Amino acid sequence: MKEQTKFALRLPTSLYEAIRKEAEKSGMSINEYMVYVMEQYHKLDVMSRLASLEMTVAKLTGFPEE
């Protein structure tokens, strides 16, 4: 089993309800859905940083961006 950490998060009721509905539509618990959303966000953030790094390298080396 993966190591886990538990934490409490206060949300506006409207945001909680939106998350609850999306989790239900996805067939997930709220916890599963939030973990999925955070993992996807993290992956996008990593990909965004990688793209930014690639653009910087291209500018520094004079190679055209792909």
Helices and strands as residue ranges (DSSP letters): H 13-26, H 30-61
